[in-house]
Amino acid sequence: MSIYVKSVEIFEFPKLSITFNTDEKKIFDVSPYLDKGIFTELQNQDYFKQVKATNGTIEWPNGQDFCPDTLYIKGR
């Protein structure tokens, strides 16, 4: 069975609460990525809050996203 994201909510900047198709909830910390490439835009908290669960993963309006496996493995 493959893992995918059912929903995402802001936990506390820059952490996300993610619910997976297994009904597990994990907290994913985005801070290690905030100074890397396209993810620097996520430093803006108003932009960060625009995250959505789409097509089994999470993404922001300008195309930043994370693989569902990464979210699951790195989530706590």
Buried (B, 14 or more C-beta within 10 A) or exposed (E): EEBBBBEBEEBEEBBBBBBBBEEEBBEBBBEEBBEEEEBEBBBEEEBBEEBEBEEBBBBBEEEBBBEBEEBBEBBE
